[in-house]
C-alpha cells in the first residue's frame, strides 16, 4: 500500500469511528422518551390511552424541518469558533440531552404528567437537533451511494447499540434501583462523547483557542438551553389548553382527528406543486432561507414528489407503530422487566448489528429498488413476530426470538432507507432536505402511534401488530413507480 493509500485508509477509519460515535450519542436518549418512558408510565398506573398520547412526543423529530435551516445557516456562539458549524451544534445538543435527562430523573415519580411531558419533549428536541447536524455533516462528506453505505452502517451501528444499551440497561437499573437511577445512569453515559469530541478535534489555523471557545460555548449553551425550555413550556401549555377546550382527553377517540391531519399535507402538496414547478431561481419561494430548501425538492421532483412522500411515509410504518406498544404488550403477556431488559440487551444488539451490516452491504452491491424491497420484507416480518409471540406460552427464549427478528429487520431496513433518502437530497441543502425527508418518514407512523392505545383497546394487540406489518408491506407497491422518477437538473447558480 502506498503512503497516500495508507493515509486515505486511516482517514476512512477515523471517519467511520466518528460517525459511529455520533450515532451512539443520538441513540442513547431515544428509548428514554419512547419505549422506556412508556414502561415507566405503565408502572405508575397511567392509562394505556394516555401512554399512547405520550407517543406524540416522537412527533417532534418529524417536525425538524422547522428548525433544520437554522443549523445550515447559523453557528453556535463560542463552540463554532474552534470546532466549526457542525461540531458546534453537536456539542450544544449533547449538553441539552444531558440536561433534559437529568430533569426526567428528578420527576421520575410522574406525579405531574405535564412536567414529564415537558422534559420528554425537550429530550426529543435536543436528540433531533443532534441528528440534524450529524446527518448534514455525513451527506457533505460522502455524496455518493457507495460512500454512504459504510458510513451509514457505522452510524446506525453506533445508534442502535446505544439504543439497545440504554433500553436494556435502563430497565435493568430501574428493576433494581428505580426509574430516577435509570435516567441518571443514561444521562452520564450520554455525556461521555462530549469531552471526547472536545479533546480530539484538531487545532484549526486562525481559530480561537480551545479553552476560550469552550467557556464561551458553555455560557451560550446554558442560555440557549434555558430559552428553548421556556419556549417549549409556553407552547406546550397553549396546546394542552386548546386540546382541553375542544374536548380531547384520555377518554376521547382521537383516531379520526389523526387520519384527517395525516391527509392534509398531501392535499397541500398537490395544490402547491404547479406554482412551485413554475418558480424561477430568483423567486422569493426558492430564495427563502426558511422554505427555499424544501421548495427545491418539489421543484426538482414535481408530481413525483407526492409518490416519493407516500412511499417514505409508509416504509418504516411497522417498526414505528411497534416501538411504543411492543413492550407494554410483552409486559402484559407476563414477562418481567428483567426479561425484557435481557432480550433488549445482547440479543437485540447482535440482531440489529447483523441487520445493519447486511443492509449496508446490500446498498453497496445491489440496485436500490430490490434492496428497498428486501429491507421492507424483513421489517414487516418483525411485526408479525409479535403476533406469533402473543400466541405462545410464556418462555423467555421465545421472547428472544421475536425480539431478534424485529431488531434484525428494523436494522436492515433502517440502513437501506437512510442511504435512499440521502440520495434524494440536493447537496446544496443537506441539513434541511434530509431533515425534511427523514422527518416526514416518521410523521404518519407517529401520528398513528399516538392513537395506538385507542386502536389496541378496539382491536387488540394481535390485530394491531398484524395491521402494522401489512401497512409496511403496502409501501412496496410504490417501488415500480419510484424506479421511473428522475429529478430535474437544478437551475440554481453554483
C-alpha positions as CSV (number, residue, x, y, z in Angstrom):
1,X,0.0,0.0,0.0
2,X,1.3,3.5,-0.9
3,X,1.8,6.2,1.7
4,X,-1.2,8.1,0.2
5,X,-3.3,4.9,0.3
6,X,-2.4,4.3,4.0
7,X,-3.3,7.9,4.8
8,X,-6.6,7.5,3.0
9,X,-7.4,4.3,4.8
10,X,-6.6,5.8,8.1
11,X,-8.8,8.8,7.3
12,X,-11.6,6.5,6.3
13,X,-11.3,4.6,9.6
14,X,-11.4,7.8,11.6
15,X,-14.5,8.9,9.7
16,X,-16.2,5.6,10.4
17,X,-15.3,5.9,14.1
18,X,-16.5,9.5,14.2
19,X,-20.0,8.6,12.8
20,X,-20.3,5.6,15.0
21,X,-19.7,7.9,18.0
22,X,-22.3,10.4,16.7
23,X,-24.8,7.6,16.2
24,X,-24.1,6.4,19.8
25,X,-24.7,10.0,21.0
26,X,-28.1,10.2,19.2
27,X,-29.2,6.7,20.1
28,X,-28.7,6.8,23.8
29,X,-31.6,9.1,24.6
30,X,-34.1,7.8,22.1
31,X,-35.6,4.9,24.1
32,X,-35.7,7.2,27.2
33,X,-38.5,9.3,25.7
34,X,-40.2,6.4,23.9
35,X,-40.1,2.8,25.0
36,X,-38.6,3.2,28.4
37,X,-40.9,6.1,29.2
38,X,-43.9,4.0,28.1
39,X,-43.0,1.3,30.6
40,X,-42.3,3.9,33.3
41,X,-45.7,5.4,32.8
42,X,-47.3,1.9,32.9
43,X,-45.5,1.1,36.1
44,X,-47.1,4.3,37.7
45,X,-50.6,3.2,36.7
46,X,-51.0,5.7,33.8
47,X,-53.9,4.6,31.4
48,X,-52.9,2.9,28.1
49,X,-54.7,5.6,26.1
50,X,-52.6,8.3,27.9
51,X,-49.4,6.3,27.3
52,X,-50.4,6.3,23.6
53,X,-50.7,10.1,23.7
54,X,-47.1,10.3,25.0
55,X,-46.0,8.6,21.8
56,X,-46.8,12.0,20.2
57,X,-43.6,13.3,21.8
58,X,-41.9,11.4,19.0
59,X,-43.7,13.7,16.5
60,X,-41.1,16.3,17.3
61,X,-38.4,14.7,15.2
62,X,-40.8,14.7,12.3
63,X,-41.1,18.5,12.5
64,X,-37.3,19.0,12.5
65,X,-37.6,20.8,9.1
66,X,-39.0,23.8,11.0
67,X,-35.6,24.5,12.6
68,X,-33.1,22.5,10.4
69,X,-32.4,25.5,8.1
70,X,-31.0,27.3,11.2
71,X,-28.3,24.7,11.5
72,X,-27.3,25.1,7.9
73,X,-27.2,29.0,8.2
74,X,-26.1,29.8,11.8
75,X,-23.2,28.9,14.1
76,X,-23.4,28.2,17.8
77,X,-21.7,31.1,19.6
78,X,-18.4,30.0,21.2
79,X,-18.3,26.4,20.1
80,X,-18.2,27.2,16.3
81,X,-15.1,29.5,16.8
82,X,-13.0,26.4,17.4
83,X,-15.0,23.4,16.4
84,X,-16.8,24.7,13.4
85,X,-20.5,24.8,12.5
86,X,-21.4,21.0,12.5
87,X,-19.4,20.1,15.6
88,X,-20.7,23.2,17.4
89,X,-24.3,22.2,17.0
90,X,-23.4,18.6,18.1
91,X,-21.8,19.8,21.3
92,X,-24.7,22.1,22.1
93,X,-27.2,19.2,21.5
94,X,-25.3,16.8,23.8
95,X,-25.5,19.3,26.6
96,X,-29.2,19.8,26.0
97,X,-29.7,16.0,26.0
98,X,-28.0,15.6,29.4
99,X,-29.9,18.5,31.0
100,X,-33.3,17.1,29.8
101,X,-32.4,13.6,31.0
102,X,-31.5,14.8,34.5
103,X,-34.8,16.7,34.6
104,X,-36.6,13.5,33.7
105,X,-34.8,11.7,36.5
106,X,-35.8,14.4,39.0
107,X,-39.5,13.9,38.0
108,X,-39.3,10.1,37.8
109,X,-42.4,9.6,40.0
110,X,-44.6,11.0,37.3
111,X,-46.8,12.7,39.8
112,X,-47.2,15.7,37.4
113,X,-47.6,14.3,33.9
114,X,-47.3,17.8,32.4
115,X,-43.7,18.1,33.7
116,X,-43.0,14.6,32.5
117,X,-44.2,15.6,29.0
118,X,-42.2,18.9,29.0
119,X,-38.9,17.2,29.8
120,X,-39.6,14.4,27.3
121,X,-40.3,16.9,24.6
122,X,-37.0,18.8,25.4
123,X,-35.1,15.5,25.3
124,X,-36.7,14.7,21.9
125,X,-35.8,18.2,20.7
126,X,-32.1,18.1,21.5
127,X,-31.8,14.5,20.3
128,X,-33.3,15.6,17.0
129,X,-31.0,18.6,16.7
130,X,-28.0,16.4,17.2
131,X,-29.3,14.1,14.4
132,X,-29.8,17.1,12.0
133,X,-26.2,18.3,12.5
134,X,-24.7,14.8,12.1
135,X,-26.8,13.9,9.0
136,X,-25.8,17.2,7.3
137,X,-22.2,16.6,8.0
138,X,-22.4,13.0,6.7
139,X,-24.0,14.0,3.4
140,X,-21.4,16.7,2.9
141,X,-18.5,14.2,3.5
142,X,-20.0,11.3,1.5
143,X,-22.0,12.4,-1.5
144,X,-22.4,9.0,-3.4
145,X,-24.3,5.8,-2.7
146,X,-21.1,3.8,-2.5
147,X,-19.6,6.2,0.0
148,X,-22.7,6.4,2.1
149,X,-23.0,2.6,2.6
150,X,-20.2,2.1,5.2
151,X,-20.7,5.5,6.9
152,X,-24.4,4.9,7.3
153,X,-23.7,1.4,8.6
154,X,-21.2,2.7,11.2
155,X,-23.6,5.5,12.2
156,X,-26.5,3.1,12.7
157,X,-24.3,0.6,14.5
158,X,-23.5,3.3,17.0
159,X,-27.1,4.4,17.1
160,X,-28.7,1.0,17.6
161,X,-26.0,-0.2,20.0
162,X,-26.7,2.9,22.1
163,X,-30.5,2.4,21.9
164,X,-30.2,-1.2,23.0
165,X,-27.7,-0.4,25.7
166,X,-29.9,2.4,27.0
167,X,-33.1,0.5,26.8
168,X,-31.8,-2.7,28.3
169,X,-29.5,-1.0,30.8
170,X,-32.2,1.4,31.9
171,X,-34.7,-1.4,32.5
172,X,-32.2,-3.5,34.5
173,X,-31.2,-0.4,36.6
174,X,-34.9,0.5,37.1
175,X,-35.7,-3.1,38.2
176,X,-33.1,-2.8,40.9
177,X,-32.7,0.9,41.8
178,X,-35.7,2.7,40.4
179,X,-36.5,4.9,37.5
180,X,-34.6,8.0,38.7
181,X,-31.4,6.0,38.9
182,X,-32.0,4.6,35.4
183,X,-32.3,8.1,33.8
184,X,-29.3,9.4,35.7
185,X,-27.2,6.4,34.5
186,X,-28.1,7.0,30.9
187,X,-27.5,10.8,31.3
188,X,-24.0,10.0,32.5
189,X,-23.4,7.7,29.5
190,X,-24.8,10.3,27.1
191,X,-22.3,12.9,28.4
192,X,-19.2,10.7,27.6
193,X,-18.9,11.6,23.9
194,X,-18.8,15.4,24.8
195,X,-15.3,15.5,26.3
196,X,-14.1,13.1,23.6
197,X,-15.2,15.4,20.8
198,X,-13.9,18.5,22.6
199,X,-10.5,16.9,23.2
200,X,-9.9,15.1,19.8
201,X,-10.8,17.9,17.4
202,X,-7.7,19.2,15.7
203,X,-6.5,22.8,16.0
204,X,-7.7,25.0,13.2
205,X,-5.5,27.7,11.8
206,X,-6.8,31.1,12.8
207,X,-9.4,29.7,15.1
208,X,-10.0,30.8,18.7
209,X,-8.2,28.9,21.5
210,X,-9.8,25.7,22.6
211,X,-10.3,26.8,26.3
212,X,-11.7,30.2,25.4
213,X,-14.1,28.8,22.8
214,X,-15.2,26.1,25.3
215,X,-16.0,28.6,28.0
216,X,-17.9,30.9,25.7
217,X,-19.7,27.9,24.2
218,X,-20.8,26.6,27.6
219,X,-22.2,30.1,28.5
220,X,-24.0,30.4,25.2
221,X,-25.3,26.8,25.6
222,X,-26.8,27.5,29.1
223,X,-28.6,30.5,27.7
224,X,-29.9,28.6,24.6
225,X,-31.0,25.5,26.6
226,X,-32.9,27.7,29.1
227,X,-34.6,29.8,26.3
228,X,-35.7,26.6,24.5
229,X,-37.1,25.2,27.7
230,X,-39.1,28.4,28.3
231,X,-40.5,28.4,24.7
232,X,-41.4,24.7,24.9
233,X,-43.2,25.2,28.2
234,X,-45.3,28.1,26.8
235,X,-46.2,26.3,23.6
236,X,-47.0,23.1,25.5
237,X,-49.3,24.9,27.9
238,X,-51.1,26.5,24.9
239,X,-51.5,23.2,23.1
240,X,-52.9,21.5,26.2
241,X,-55.3,24.3,26.7
242,X,-56.6,24.1,23.1
243,X,-57.0,20.3,23.5
244,X,-58.9,20.6,26.7
245,X,-61.1,23.3,25.1
246,X,-62.2,21.0,22.2
247,X,-62.7,18.0,24.5
248,X,-59.6,15.9,23.8
249,X,-58.7,13.9,26.9
250,X,-57.8,10.4,27.9
251,X,-61.4,9.2,27.1
252,X,-61.5,10.7,23.6
253,X,-61.3,8.7,20.4
254,X,-58.6,10.6,18.6
255,X,-58.2,8.3,15.6
256,X,-60.4,10.3,13.2
257,X,-58.6,13.5,14.0
258,X,-55.2,11.8,13.4
259,X,-56.3,10.5,10.0
260,X,-57.5,13.9,8.9
261,X,-54.3,15.5,10.0
262,X,-52.3,12.9,8.1
263,X,-54.1,13.7,4.8
264,X,-53.7,17.5,5.0
265,X,-50.0,17.6,3.9
266,X,-50.7,15.5,0.8
267,X,-53.6,17.9,-0.2
268,X,-51.4,20.9,0.4
269,X,-48.5,19.5,-1.7
270,X,-50.8,18.7,-4.6
271,X,-52.3,22.3,-4.5
272,X,-48.9,24.0,-4.3
273,X,-46.9,21.9,-6.8
274,X,-48.0,23.8,-10.0
275,X,-46.8,27.1,-8.6
276,X,-43.5,25.6,-7.3
277,X,-42.7,24.0,-10.7
278,X,-43.1,27.4,-12.4
279,X,-41.0,29.3,-9.9
280,X,-37.8,30.8,-11.3
281,X,-34.4,30.6,-9.5
282,X,-34.7,34.2,-8.3
283,X,-38.3,33.8,-7.0
284,X,-38.9,34.5,-3.3
285,X,-40.1,31.0,-2.8
286,X,-36.9,29.4,-3.9
287,X,-34.5,32.1,-2.4
288,X,-36.1,32.0,1.1
289,X,-33.7,30.7,3.8
290,X,-36.7,29.2,5.6
291,X,-38.6,27.4,2.8
292,X,-36.2,27.6,-0.2
293,X,-34.6,24.2,0.5
294,X,-37.9,22.5,0.6
295,X,-39.2,24.3,-2.5
296,X,-36.1,23.0,-4.3
297,X,-37.1,19.4,-3.6
298,X,-40.6,19.8,-5.0
299,X,-39.3,21.8,-7.9
300,X,-36.9,19.0,-8.9
301,X,-39.3,16.1,-8.5
302,X,-42.6,17.7,-9.5
303,X,-45.6,15.4,-9.0
304,X,-43.3,12.5,-8.5
305,X,-42.6,14.1,-5.1
306,X,-46.1,13.1,-3.9
307,X,-45.3,9.4,-4.9
308,X,-42.0,9.7,-3.1
309,X,-43.6,11.2,0.0
310,X,-46.3,8.4,0.1
311,X,-43.6,5.7,-0.1
312,X,-41.4,7.4,2.5
313,X,-44.4,7.8,4.9
314,X,-45.2,4.0,4.8
315,X,-41.8,2.3,4.6
316,X,-41.0,2.5,8.3
317,X,-44.6,2.2,9.4
318,X,-44.3,-1.2,11.1
319,X,-41.4,-0.6,13.4
320,X,-42.6,2.9,14.5
321,X,-46.0,1.6,15.4
322,X,-44.4,-1.3,17.3
323,X,-41.9,0.8,19.2
324,X,-44.2,2.2,21.9
325,X,-46.6,-0.7,22.3
326,X,-44.5,-3.7,21.8
327,X,-43.0,-3.5,25.3
328,X,-46.4,-2.9,27.1
329,X,-47.7,-5.8,25.1
330,X,-44.8,-8.1,26.1
331,X,-45.2,-6.9,29.8
332,X,-48.9,-7.6,29.6
333,X,-48.1,-11.2,28.5
334,X,-46.4,-11.7,31.8
335,X,-42.7,-11.1,31.1
336,X,-40.7,-9.2,33.8
337,X,-38.8,-6.0,33.3
338,X,-35.6,-8.1,33.7
339,X,-36.6,-10.5,31.0
340,X,-37.4,-7.6,28.6
341,X,-34.1,-5.9,29.5
342,X,-32.2,-9.1,28.8
343,X,-34.0,-9.5,25.4
344,X,-33.2,-5.9,24.6
345,X,-29.6,-6.5,25.6
346,X,-27.3,-8.8,23.7
347,X,-30.0,-10.5,21.6
348,X,-31.3,-7.2,20.2
349,X,-27.9,-5.7,19.8
350,X,-26.5,-8.7,17.9
351,X,-29.6,-9.0,15.7
352,X,-29.6,-5.3,15.0
353,X,-25.9,-5.1,14.1
354,X,-26.3,-8.0,11.8
355,X,-29.3,-6.4,10.0
356,X,-27.5,-3.0,9.7
357,X,-24.3,-4.6,8.4
358,X,-26.2,-6.6,5.8
359,X,-28.3,-3.6,4.8
360,X,-25.1,-1.5,4.3
361,X,-23.5,-4.3,2.2
362,X,-26.6,-4.6,0.0
363,X,-26.7,-0.9,-0.9
364,X,-23.1,-1.1,-2.0
365,X,-23.7,-4.1,-4.3
366,X,-27.4,-4.1,-5.4
367,X,-29.6,-1.6,-7.2
368,X,-31.6,0.4,-4.8
369,X,-35.2,-0.9,-5.7
370,X,-34.6,-4.6,-4.9
371,X,-32.6,-3.5,-1.8
372,X,-35.6,-1.5,-0.6
373,X,-37.9,-4.4,-1.2
374,X,-35.7,-6.8,0.8
375,X,-35.5,-4.4,3.7
376,X,-39.3,-3.9,3.7
377,X,-40.0,-7.6,3.8
378,X,-37.7,-8.2,6.8
379,X,-39.1,-5.2,8.7
380,X,-42.7,-6.4,8.2
381,X,-41.6,-9.9,9.4
382,X,-40.5,-8.3,12.7
383,X,-44.0,-7.1,13.4
384,X,-45.6,-10.4,12.6
385,X,-43.1,-11.9,15.1
386,X,-45.0,-10.2,17.9
387,X,-48.3,-11.7,16.7
388,X,-46.6,-15.1,16.8
389,X,-45.3,-14.4,20.3
390,X,-48.7,-13.5,21.7
391,X,-50.0,-16.9,20.9
392,X,-47.1,-18.8,22.6
393,X,-46.7,-19.9,26.2
394,X,-44.6,-17.8,28.5
395,X,-41.0,-18.6,27.6
396,X,-38.0,-16.2,27.6
397,X,-36.4,-18.0,24.7
398,X,-39.4,-17.2,22.5
399,X,-39.2,-13.6,23.6
400,X,-35.5,-13.6,22.4
401,X,-36.6,-15.0,19.0
402,X,-39.3,-12.4,18.5
403,X,-37.0,-9.5,19.6
404,X,-34.2,-10.7,17.4
405,X,-36.4,-11.0,14.3
406,X,-37.8,-7.5,15.0
407,X,-34.4,-5.9,15.5
408,X,-32.7,-7.6,12.5
409,X,-35.5,-6.5,10.2
410,X,-35.5,-2.9,11.5
411,X,-31.7,-2.7,11.3
412,X,-31.6,-3.8,7.7
413,X,-34.5,-1.6,6.6
414,X,-33.1,1.4,8.5
415,X,-29.7,1.2,6.9
416,X,-31.1,0.9,3.4
417,X,-33.6,3.6,3.9
418,X,-31.1,6.2,5.2
419,X,-29.0,5.7,2.1
420,X,-32.0,6.0,-0.2
421,X,-33.1,9.3,1.5
422,X,-29.6,10.7,1.3
423,X,-29.5,10.1,-2.4
424,X,-32.7,12.2,-2.9
425,X,-31.1,15.2,-1.3
426,X,-29.7,18.2,-3.1
427,X,-26.1,18.6,-1.8
428,X,-26.7,22.4,-1.7
429,X,-29.2,21.9,1.2
430,X,-28.1,18.7,3.0
431,X,-29.2,19.5,6.6
432,X,-32.6,21.0,5.7
433,X,-33.7,18.5,3.0
434,X,-32.6,15.4,4.8
435,X,-34.3,16.7,7.9
436,X,-37.5,17.2,5.9
437,X,-37.4,13.7,4.3
438,X,-36.4,11.8,7.4
439,X,-38.9,13.7,9.5
440,X,-41.7,13.1,7.0
441,X,-40.8,9.4,7.1
442,X,-42.0,9.1,10.7
443,X,-44.8,11.7,10.7
444,X,-47.7,9.5,9.7
445,X,-46.5,6.4,11.7
446,X,-46.0,8.6,14.8
447,X,-49.4,10.2,14.4
448,X,-51.0,6.8,14.3
449,X,-48.7,5.6,17.1
450,X,-50.2,8.3,19.4
451,X,-53.6,6.8,18.7
452,X,-52.2,3.3,19.2
453,X,-53.6,2.9,22.7
454,X,-57.1,3.7,21.4
455,X,-56.6,1.3,18.5
456,X,-55.4,-1.5,20.7
457,X,-58.4,-1.2,23.0
458,X,-60.6,-1.5,20.0
459,X,-59.0,-4.4,18.0
460,X,-56.5,-5.9,20.5
461,X,-52.7,-6.3,20.3
462,X,-52.7,-9.2,17.8
463,X,-54.6,-7.3,15.2
464,X,-52.7,-4.1,15.9
465,X,-49.3,-5.7,15.1
466,X,-50.8,-7.6,12.1
467,X,-52.1,-4.3,10.8
468,X,-48.8,-2.5,11.2
469,X,-46.9,-5.2,9.3
470,X,-49.4,-5.1,6.4
471,X,-49.1,-1.3,6.2
472,X,-45.3,-1.7,5.9
473,X,-45.7,-4.2,3.1
474,X,-48.0,-1.8,1.3
475,X,-45.1,0.6,0.8
476,X,-43.5,-2.0,-1.6
477,X,-46.3,-1.4,-4.1
478,X,-44.7,2.0,-4.7
479,X,-41.4,0.6,-6.0
480,X,-42.3,0.2,-9.7
481,X,-43.3,3.9,-9.7
482,X,-40.2,5.0,-7.8
483,X,-38.0,3.4,-10.4
484,X,-39.4,5.8,-13.1
485,X,-39.0,9.0,-11.1
486,X,-36.0,11.2,-12.1
487,X,-35.4,14.7,-10.8
488,X,-35.0,17.8,-12.9
489,X,-31.5,19.2,-13.1
490,X,-31.1,22.1,-10.6
491,X,-31.0,25.5,-12.2
492,X,-29.7,27.3,-9.1
493,X,-26.4,29.1,-9.5
494,X,-23.4,27.3,-8.0
